[in-house]
Amino acid sequence: MLRKRRTGLVATTGVLGGVLAVTALGGTSIAATGTDDAGNHATSPAQAQAKTPAPAQTPAKQGAVEASEARIEITPGQGSHHVGVDDPVGVTVGKGTLTKVTMTAVATGAEVPGTVSADRTSWKPDGPLKRATEYQIAAEAQDAKGRSASNNATITTVSPANDFIGHLSPEDGSTVGVGMPVSVTFDRAVDDRAAVQSEIQISSSSGQQVVGHWFGDHRLDFRPETYWNPGSTVTVTLTRDGIQKTVTFTIGRSQVSTVDAKTKQMTVVRNGKTIRTIPISSGSAEHPTYNGQMVISEKYSHIHMNGASVGLNEKNGKPSYDIKAVPHAMRLTDSGTFIHGNYWGADSVFGKVNTSHGCVGLRDVRGGGNDRQPAAWFFDHSLTGDVVIVKNSKDKTRLAPDNGLSDWNMPWSEWVAGSATG
């Protein structure tokens, strides 16, 4: 069975089963709650004291010696937990210069290499930190009169338990239709949507503006205002925890097919020209097909279709249909709408009668082995990401934009309003 999945892994530090996987997109602001890790254990009295704000900067000597004017700031602040391993970490000084900075892993004593700026007013580590690690930062500085000041902080980096896995479609290196959005689904809820969205940058060689939209707290899709320009290249850059992952895919030719449920014909338009009109049979009066813009998300040479899987059963409890090998099936919605081959209907049905349970059926043969059949032709000439529009169906239900890849049914102003980054 040929299957084009619409899920792939966002970015990774390792390889699992031949697919890229990353514990990426974690960080200070999107840490999970209620999970014990190196920075989230039960608090002892000593730890409680350590979590209090750092005291005022301390001059090296007290008494007659005046306090230093140098003011040292450590980022993030004392007691910070769930710090992303590539979050901004460093030391700056005002009204003075740094004389010494050390950053060490508390458990091992290993020192973190770092670099002081040329003017000696800032310091930062040379690379990403380790996960689930407690670090101590100690800094010393002098003001213009040579008076010393010091400051220190203890921070803890995020553990893998507080990271997110993001599954990205389409796949790297793929060629897709003009309607394919970039879709990222997360394995658990994202609290700080702006932080996560800002780590995903998308550009197109066409110059089209691309905007993200959140469907709840588990899914983030990106698309331009209108379909992608044919032949353009889309680049997705994900940056997190010292890792930069780039996914690139190509937009193929433009193909938009329009199913008219009233005339029972589908018009296939490629690059602005009609290349074929195909008789179809769509949803019956009892089970009308959705109206709206849908996108092919998966392709199957054969698929088992059972009415019980979408809640369609007879009064006796048996599924309304149970077809073991439906040929040339392409998914249009997550709720179960397909455009597929139909070998069990009489030839007189196509172009004449709407008989399905909501899918769009094209004439085919059992097994799908005849390439001259309309279903085989359409399957062979379609890409994931191609648009299929249904109109004049008697269905009155609004097709939800997050039902499959139906993003294009949302007005642009509403789409932009769903972005977490403005």
C-alpha positions as CSV (number, residue, x, y, z in Angstrom):
1,M,0.0,0.0,0.0
2,L,1.4,3.3,-1.0
3,R,1.2,5.9,1.7
4,K,2.3,9.5,1.7
5,R,2.3,10.6,5.3
6,R,1.9,14.2,6.2
7,T,3.9,14.0,9.3
8,G,7.7,14.2,9.7
9,L,9.9,15.2,12.5
10,V,10.7,18.8,13.2
11,A,14.4,18.8,14.1
12,T,16.6,16.5,16.1
13,T,19.6,15.6,18.0
14,G,19.4,11.9,17.0
15,V,18.1,9.5,14.5
16,L,15.2,7.2,15.4
17,G,14.0,4.6,12.9
18,G,15.5,6.5,10.0
19,V,13.5,9.7,10.7
20,L,14.8,12.9,12.1
21,A,13.5,13.4,15.7
22,V,14.2,16.3,18.0
23,T,13.5,17.1,21.5
24,A,13.4,20.7,20.3
25,L,11.1,23.6,21.1
26,G,11.6,23.4,24.9
27,G,12.7,26.2,27.1
28,T,12.1,28.4,30.1
29,S,8.8,29.7,29.1
30,I,7.3,26.5,27.8
31,A,8.3,24.0,30.4
32,A,5.8,21.5,31.5
33,T,4.4,21.6,35.0
34,G,4.4,18.9,37.6
35,T,7.4,17.0,36.2
36,D,10.3,16.3,38.4
37,D,13.7,16.9,36.9
38,A,17.1,18.4,37.9
39,G,15.5,21.8,38.3
40,N,12.1,20.8,39.7
41,H,12.5,18.6,42.8
42,A,10.8,19.1,46.1
43,T,12.2,22.2,47.7
44,S,14.4,21.8,50.8
45,P,15.1,24.7,53.1
46,A,18.5,25.2,51.6
47,Q,17.1,25.2,48.1
48,A,14.4,27.6,49.1
49,Q,17.0,30.0,50.3
50,A,19.0,29.5,47.0
51,K,15.9,30.4,45.0
52,T,15.6,33.9,46.6
53,P,16.8,36.9,44.6
54,A,20.5,37.5,44.7
55,P,21.6,40.1,47.3
56,A,22.9,43.5,46.3
57,Q,26.3,43.4,44.6
58,T,29.0,43.1,47.2
59,P,32.2,45.2,47.2
60,A,35.3,43.2,47.9
61,K,36.0,45.1,51.1
62,Q,33.8,46.7,53.6
63,G,34.3,49.4,56.2
64,A,36.1,52.5,55.1
65,V,36.3,51.4,51.5
66,E,33.6,52.9,49.3
67,A,31.3,50.5,47.4
68,S,32.2,50.0,43.8
69,E,30.1,51.7,41.2
70,A,30.3,48.6,38.9
71,R,27.0,46.8,38.6
72,I,27.1,43.2,37.4
73,E,24.0,41.6,35.8
74,I,23.7,37.8,35.2
75,T,21.2,36.5,32.7
76,P,19.1,34.7,33.5
77,G,18.7,35.6,37.1
78,Q,19.5,33.8,40.3
79,G,17.4,30.6,40.7
80,S,16.2,30.4,37.1
81,H,14.9,26.9,36.2
82,H,14.0,25.2,32.9
83,V,16.5,27.4,31.1
84,G,16.8,26.4,27.4
85,V,20.3,25.2,26.5
86,D,20.6,27.9,23.9
87,D,18.7,30.6,25.8
88,P,20.6,33.8,26.3
89,V,23.0,33.2,29.2
90,G,25.7,35.7,30.1
91,V,27.2,38.4,32.2
92,T,27.2,42.2,31.7
93,V,28.6,45.1,33.7
94,G,27.8,48.7,33.9
95,K,30.1,51.5,35.1
96,G,33.0,49.1,35.1
97,T,34.8,46.2,33.4
98,L,34.8,42.5,34.1
99,T,37.9,41.0,35.7
100,K,36.9,37.4,36.1
101,V,33.9,35.2,35.1
102,T,33.5,31.5,35.8
103,M,30.7,29.2,35.0
104,T,30.8,25.7,36.3
105,A,28.6,22.6,36.4
106,V,27.8,22.1,40.1
107,A,27.7,18.3,40.0
108,T,31.0,17.8,38.2
109,G,32.9,21.1,38.7
110,A,33.5,21.2,34.9
111,E,34.1,24.8,33.8
112,V,32.2,26.1,30.8
113,P,34.4,27.9,28.2
114,G,33.4,31.5,27.5
115,T,34.5,34.7,25.9
116,V,34.8,38.2,27.3
117,S,34.0,41.1,24.9
118,A,36.8,43.3,23.7
119,D,35.7,46.2,26.0
120,R,35.4,43.7,28.9
121,T,31.7,44.7,29.6
122,S,30.1,41.3,28.7
123,W,30.8,37.6,28.8
124,K,28.9,34.6,27.3
125,P,29.5,30.9,27.0
126,D,31.1,29.7,23.7
127,G,28.4,27.1,23.0
128,P,25.1,25.5,24.1
129,L,24.8,24.2,27.6
130,K,24.0,20.7,28.7
131,R,20.5,19.6,29.5
132,A,19.2,19.0,33.1
133,T,22.3,20.6,34.6
134,E,22.8,23.0,37.4
135,Y,25.3,25.7,36.8
136,Q,26.9,28.3,39.0
137,I,28.1,31.6,37.5
138,A,30.5,33.9,39.4
139,A,31.6,37.3,38.2
140,E,33.9,40.0,39.4
141,A,34.4,43.5,38.1
142,Q,36.1,46.8,38.8
143,D,34.9,50.4,38.4
144,A,37.0,53.3,37.1
145,K,38.6,53.7,40.6
146,G,39.6,50.1,40.8
147,R,37.0,49.2,43.4
148,S,35.9,45.6,43.1
149,A,32.4,44.1,42.9
150,S,31.1,40.6,42.6
151,N,27.9,38.8,41.8
152,N,26.8,35.2,41.3
153,A,23.9,33.1,40.3
154,T,22.8,29.5,40.1
155,I,20.7,28.4,37.2
156,T,19.3,25.0,35.9
157,T,18.8,24.0,32.3
158,V,15.7,22.3,31.0
159,S,15.4,18.5,31.1
160,P,14.3,16.4,28.2
161,A,11.0,15.9,30.1
162,N,10.2,19.5,29.5
163,D,10.9,19.5,25.8
164,F,8.4,19.2,23.0
165,I,8.4,17.0,19.9
166,G,7.1,18.7,16.9
167,H,6.0,16.8,13.8
168,L,6.4,18.7,10.6
169,S,4.8,18.3,7.1
170,P,5.6,18.3,4.3
171,E,8.7,16.3,4.2
172,D,12.2,17.6,3.4
173,G,12.9,17.4,-0.3
174,S,9.4,16.7,-1.3
175,T,7.4,18.3,-4.2
176,V,3.9,19.3,-3.3
177,G,0.9,21.0,-4.6
178,V,0.1,24.7,-4.3
179,G,-2.3,24.2,-1.4
180,M,0.1,22.5,1.0
181,P,0.5,24.4,4.3
182,V,3.4,23.9,6.6
183,S,1.8,22.1,9.6
184,V,3.6,21.4,12.9
185,T,1.8,19.3,15.5
186,F,3.2,19.0,19.0
187,D,3.1,15.9,21.3
188,R,1.7,18.0,24.1
189,A,0.2,21.4,24.8
190,V,2.3,24.5,24.1
191,D,1.9,27.2,26.8
192,D,4.1,29.9,25.4
193,R,3.0,29.9,21.7
194,A,4.9,33.1,20.8
195,A,8.2,31.6,22.0
196,V,7.7,28.4,20.0
197,Q,6.4,30.2,16.9
198,S,9.4,32.6,16.9
199,E,11.7,29.6,16.6
200,I,10.1,28.5,13.3
201,Q,11.0,30.8,10.3
202,I,9.5,30.2,6.9
203,S,10.4,31.9,3.6
204,S,9.5,31.3,0.0
205,S,11.5,32.1,-3.1
206,S,8.3,33.7,-4.5
207,G,8.6,36.4,-1.8
208,Q,5.1,35.6,-0.5
209,Q,4.4,36.6,3.0
210,V,3.9,33.5,5.2
211,V,2.0,33.8,8.5
212,G,1.4,31.2,11.3
213,H,-1.9,30.3,12.8
214,W,-2.5,28.3,16.0
215,F,-5.3,25.7,16.0
216,G,-5.5,25.2,19.8
217,D,-2.3,24.5,21.7
218,H,-1.1,21.4,19.8
219,R,-1.0,22.6,16.1
220,L,0.7,25.5,14.3
221,D,0.2,25.9,10.6
222,F,1.8,28.4,8.2
223,R,0.6,29.6,4.8
224,P,0.5,32.6,2.5
225,E,-2.6,34.6,1.8
226,T,-3.2,32.8,-1.6
227,Y,-1.9,29.5,-2.8
228,W,1.9,29.1,-3.2
229,N,3.3,30.2,-6.5
230,P,4.0,27.2,-8.8
231,G,7.7,26.3,-9.0
232,S,8.7,28.2,-5.9
233,T,10.9,26.8,-3.1
234,V,9.8,27.0,0.5
235,T,12.4,26.9,3.3
236,V,11.5,26.1,6.9
237,T,14.2,26.9,9.5
238,L,13.9,25.6,13.0
239,T,16.3,26.8,15.7
240,R,16.4,25.5,19.2
241,D,18.9,24.3,21.8
242,G,21.9,25.0,19.7
243,I,20.5,23.0,16.7
244,Q,19.4,24.5,13.4
245,K,17.3,22.3,11.2
246,T,16.3,23.3,7.7
247,V,13.6,21.7,5.7
248,T,13.1,22.6,2.1
249,F,10.3,21.6,-0.3
250,T,9.3,22.6,-3.8
251,I,5.9,23.7,-5.0
252,G,5.1,21.8,-8.2
253,R,2.7,22.8,-11.0
254,S,-0.6,24.3,-10.0
255,Q,-3.5,21.9,-10.0
256,V,-6.9,22.8,-8.6
257,S,-9.8,20.4,-9.2
258,T,-13.4,21.5,-8.7
259,V,-16.1,19.0,-7.9
260,D,-19.6,20.3,-8.7
261,A,-22.0,18.2,-6.7
262,K,-24.9,19.5,-8.7
263,T,-23.6,18.6,-12.2
264,K,-21.7,15.6,-10.8
265,Q,-18.6,16.6,-12.8
266,M,-15.0,17.4,-11.6
267,T,-13.0,19.9,-13.6
268,V,-9.2,19.5,-13.3
269,V,-7.3,22.7,-14.0
270,R,-3.6,22.7,-14.3
271,N,-1.6,25.9,-14.6
272,G,-4.8,27.8,-15.5
273,K,-6.0,25.4,-18.2
274,T,-8.6,22.7,-18.0
275,I,-7.0,19.3,-18.8
276,R,-9.8,17.0,-18.0
277,T,-13.5,16.8,-16.9
278,I,-14.4,13.6,-15.0
279,P,-17.8,12.3,-14.1
280,I,-18.1,11.8,-10.3
281,S,-20.5,10.6,-7.6
282,S,-20.4,12.6,-4.4
283,G,-22.3,12.4,-1.1
284,S,-26.0,11.4,-1.1
285,A,-28.7,13.6,0.3
286,E,-28.4,11.8,3.6
287,H,-24.6,12.1,3.7
288,P,-23.6,15.2,1.6
289,T,-20.0,16.0,0.9
290,Y,-18.5,19.0,2.6
291,N,-18.4,22.2,0.5
292,G,-15.1,24.1,0.5
293,Q,-11.4,24.0,-0.3
294,M,-9.7,20.7,0.7
295,V,-6.1,19.6,0.2
296,I,-4.8,16.1,-0.6
297,S,-2.9,15.1,2.5
298,E,-2.3,11.4,1.9
299,K,-2.3,9.0,-1.0
300,Y,-3.0,5.2,-0.8
301,S,-3.0,2.8,-3.7
302,H,-5.5,0.8,-1.7
303,I,-7.2,1.4,1.7
304,H,-9.7,-0.5,3.9
305,M,-12.8,1.7,4.4
306,N,-15.2,0.8,7.2
307,G,-18.2,2.9,8.2
308,A,-17.8,2.2,11.9
309,S,-14.5,4.1,11.8
310,V,-16.4,7.3,11.1
311,G,-19.5,6.5,13.1
312,L,-21.7,5.2,10.2
313,N,-23.5,2.1,11.3
314,E,-26.8,0.4,10.5
315,K,-29.6,0.0,13.0
316,N,-28.4,-3.6,13.6
317,G,-25.0,-2.2,14.7
318,K,-23.1,-3.3,11.6
319,P,-21.0,-0.8,9.7
320,S,-22.8,1.0,6.8
321,Y,-20.1,-0.2,4.5
322,D,-17.0,-2.4,4.8
323,I,-14.8,-2.4,1.7
324,K,-11.4,-4.1,2.1
325,A,-9.4,-2.6,-0.7
326,V,-10.7,0.8,-2.0
327,P,-8.3,1.7,-4.9
328,H,-6.7,5.1,-5.6
329,A,-7.7,6.8,-2.4
330,M,-6.6,10.3,-1.5
331,R,-7.4,11.8,1.9
332,L,-9.1,15.2,1.9
333,T,-10.1,15.6,5.6
334,D,-9.1,14.0,8.9
335,S,-12.8,13.3,9.5
336,G,-12.8,10.8,6.7
337,T,-13.5,12.5,3.4
338,F,-11.6,10.9,0.5
339,I,-11.6,11.1,-3.3
340,H,-11.2,7.5,-4.4
341,G,-11.9,4.9,-7.0
342,N,-15.3,3.2,-7.0
343,Y,-15.6,-0.2,-8.7
344,W,-18.8,-1.4,-6.9
345,G,-21.1,1.3,-8.4
346,A,-22.6,0.9,-11.9
347,D,-21.1,2.9,-14.7
348,S,-24.4,4.8,-15.0
349,V,-23.9,6.3,-11.5
350,F,-21.0,8.5,-12.4
351,G,-22.1,11.9,-13.6
352,K,-25.7,11.0,-12.8
353,V,-26.3,10.2,-9.2
354,N,-24.7,11.1,-5.8
355,T,-24.6,7.9,-3.8
356,S,-21.7,8.0,-1.4
357,H,-21.4,8.5,2.3
358,G,-19.6,11.8,1.8
359,C,-16.6,10.9,-0.3
360,V,-16.1,11.7,-4.0
361,G,-16.1,8.6,-6.1
362,L,-14.5,8.1,-9.5
363,R,-15.0,5.2,-11.9
364,D,-12.5,2.4,-11.3
365,V,-12.1,-1.4,-11.4
366,R,-11.6,-3.9,-8.6
367,G,-7.9,-3.9,-7.6
368,G,-7.3,-0.6,-9.4
369,G,-5.2,-2.3,-12.1
370,N,-6.6,-0.5,-15.2
371,D,-4.6,2.8,-15.7
372,R,-7.2,4.0,-18.2
373,Q,-9.9,4.4,-15.5
374,P,-10.6,7.9,-14.4
375,A,-9.7,7.2,-10.8
376,A,-6.3,5.8,-11.8
377,W,-5.6,8.8,-14.1
378,F,-6.5,11.3,-11.3
379,F,-4.4,9.5,-8.8
380,D,-1.4,9.4,-11.1
381,H,-1.7,13.1,-11.9
382,S,-2.1,14.3,-8.3
383,L,0.3,15.4,-5.7
384,T,-0.1,15.7,-2.0
385,G,-0.9,19.4,-1.5
386,D,-3.1,19.6,-4.6
387,V,-6.4,21.5,-4.0
388,V,-9.8,19.9,-4.4
389,I,-12.8,22.3,-4.2
390,V,-16.3,21.0,-3.7
391,K,-19.2,23.3,-4.5
392,N,-23.0,23.1,-4.8
393,S,-23.3,20.2,-2.2
394,K,-26.4,20.3,-0.1
395,D,-24.2,20.1,3.0
396,K,-24.7,23.1,5.3
397,T,-21.8,22.3,7.7
398,R,-18.9,24.7,7.7
399,L,-15.8,22.8,6.9
400,A,-13.4,23.5,9.8
401,P,-10.0,24.8,8.6
402,D,-8.3,22.4,10.9
403,N,-10.1,19.4,9.5
404,G,-7.2,18.0,7.6
405,L,-5.3,20.7,5.7
406,S,-8.4,22.8,5.0
407,D,-6.6,26.0,6.1
408,W,-7.7,27.9,3.0
409,N,-11.3,28.1,4.2
410,M,-10.3,30.7,6.8
411,P,-10.4,34.3,5.8
412,W,-6.9,35.9,5.8
413,S,-7.8,38.5,8.4
414,E,-8.9,35.7,10.8
415,W,-5.8,33.7,9.9
416,V,-3.4,36.5,10.8
417,A,-5.3,37.1,14.0
418,G,-4.4,33.6,15.1
419,S,-0.7,34.2,15.0
420,A,1.1,34.4,18.4
421,T,3.9,36.7,17.1
422,G,1.8,39.5,15.5
